[in-house]
């Protein structure tokens, strides 16, 4: 995937609302409550930029989790990750233990499990820490705990009723989005069979799913179907909501 801001902005809006609910905060306050805080969109982060033309911000594929009452934001090609106490001010963490190739890979995902924070990305490796901020002059340190199959493109880790699931898929060749249960107690190996959650879309009949700027097709790849990618799972009141992105973050059109 390539960095581009529309997907980042859309995903961050959803993440901010979910994180506020996770900490017991109401996104809407009554007249007798403290004034609402306005969040910048996009957030005021030290983005990197691609040098091609037109130049684009990196920091796509954001994931945000709440760990020890602190918000942690992971985004592609960012040199680390950020933490925040209030969703407004963000501090970059440049950890040790995660190799640069893994930290700089696209599509990071994070999971809180058993008092620890877990991280993976398109690096196909799992790392963990119980102190993602570090202390004093000592940077946060992560430890590798598993290697994953190299098919988990655009990974999304999801925890439900104590079980860990992996959602993945990021190219026309992978035929949509798939999911499989993983067992962290057994080297993060697969449990049971992989299932398809989102099939490949018919981009010629679904206009918003067509590649290219304004979804009019890509003149460089007129017959290539779009990637079904960027899976994201939410659960609310016993109902699961599956989201995905298409057709390509290199285009100007919002996915």
ABEGO torsion letter per residue (X at the ends): XBBBAAAAAAAAAAAAAAAAAAAGBBABBBAABBBBBBBBOBBBBBBBBBABOBBBBBGBGBBBBBBGGBBBBBBBGAGEBBBBAAGABBBBBBBBGBBAAAAABBGBBBBBBGGBBBBBBAAGBBBBBABAAEBEABBBBBBBABBBBAABBGBBBBBBGGBBBBBBEABAAAGEBBBBBBBAABGGBBBEBBBBABBBBBAAABAAABBEBGGAEBAABAABBBBBBGBBBBBBGGBBBBBBBOAEAABABBX
